[in-house]
Amino acid sequence: MKRMIGCLSIILMGIAQLKAQQVADEQFHYPITDPHHRVGNGPLLLFDEAHNNPVTLRGAYAAFSDLLKADGYSLRSTKEKVSFESLKEAKVFISVNALYDPEDWSLPARSAFTDKEIDLLRQWVSDGGNLFLVTDHMPCGGSIQALAAAFGIHVINGFALRKDEQPEIFSRDRKTLLPNEITAGSGKEIDSIMCWGGTGFTVPLTAHIISLLNEEYEIYLPSDANQIKRPIPDDIPRISGKGFANGAYLRFGKGRIVLFGDGAPFSAQLHGIKSKKRGMNHPSAYQNAQLLLNIVHWLDQ
């Protein structure tokens, strides 16, 4: 069965059931009164659909697409492998939840991007390109480990989960959402965001952390993603989440990179038989949309 990625509950609650019940929230709308660019005239954002990505601009990331188009950007999906030809017109290359194999959720981790693609992206960013890389829990984290490592970032191929199972709110008050160019960007400060499971990563000293895991989290390291279920078995290896990021940015050469360890926060979904809101449409995620805008504005400098 082809598996959909969105958050941990896809595994915890049953893949087949949720596949039919997880849909984009077509009613979600985030008002933009002052677009960053004149509508339709902004730079091109190239959206990766060539690496077994379970999200598309017409599917789970339709709200993502609508929001950035309303802000003036041009978006185009690509089903081609990375090449200088495909990148030459793009201001930002966006890849969300790339997978080596959507049918295989077990170790060993294998890269969704070829060595040639990684070398091309590294050179493109160094020369002034901009990369927005979004990943998620295992096996997504493992599928982009090699790409992230090319920029000095170490992504954990696991599941970062709160130990108390409470909602994942990252905030300045809790010191898990840090003040920086992005959380205070575009003149629109971000005080809190909401996430729904994902993974963690470490960054080089030149990077800046957006959102931070802490001792309330554990990162579980199963050999197969299907081992993660509630209650989580005691024999699953785990490490403390303290010190790991789930959102960060850095400059690399002449270019810029933003990495986020959870794909759900930038979607707007109706989830499960009760159509629970998940993503930018959730009441507790009311600043997630502005965070997305701030990220893209920072990449578009």
C-alpha positions, 0 to 999 in steps of 0.5 A: 500500500502506498503510504501518505506522510503527514504526521505520526498519527498516520502510523498510530491510527492506521494508514488505510483508514486515514488515507481516505480521511486526510484531505486539504482544507479548501476553506482555509484562507490567510488574508494578505493585505500587502503582498510582498510582490505584485501578484504574479510578478514575484520570483519563481519558487520551484516545488519538488515532486520528483522524489516520491514526495507524498505532498503536491501543490494540488494536494496536501500543500494546496494551501501552501501554494495558494498562500505564496501565490497570494503573496505575489510568488510564481510557483511551479512543480517539477517532476524532473530530477535536479539539474542546472537547467531546471534550477536556472530560473528558480529563486528558491527550490523547495522539497517537502518530504522527499522519499527514497521509496514510499513502500519501504519504511525500514532501515537502512536509510537511503538517499532520495537524491543522487550524489549528482543531484546533491553536488548540483544543489550544493553548488547552486546554493553556494553560487546564490541559490536558495533551498527550502528543505522540509522533512519529517519522521522516519523514513523522510529524515533518512531520505534527505540525510545525505543532502542535508549533510552536504550543508553541515546539517545532521538529520536524525532518521527517527520520530521526535515526540513529546513524552507527555503526548501534549500538543506541540506548541513552540513559543518564545515564552517556553524558549523553544521558538527563538528570536532571529531574522525569520521569527521577527522578519517582514515586520511580523513577529512570530510568538508561537507555532504548532507542529505535529511530530517530525524529527530533529537535527543538529546544525553547524555553528554558522546556523540559526535555530528557529524552533528547538526541541528540549528535554520534553521530547524523546527521539525514537530510533526504530528499525522499522517505522511500524514499530512506533505505536502507542504505548511506544514499546520499551525496547525501541532505542531513543535519545533525548530531544534536548539540543536538537532543532526542528527548524533552522536557517543558515547562509551557505556561500552566496545562498541561503537554506532553511530546514524544517523537520515536520511537514504538517505545519505548512499544510492545512488539512482536515484529518480523521473521521471528525475532520480535525484541523491540522496545519495552518488552519488549526486555531493554535497554529494561527501564526504558522502561515506568517512563519511560512511567509517570513521564511520565504521572504528571508530566502527571497532577499 
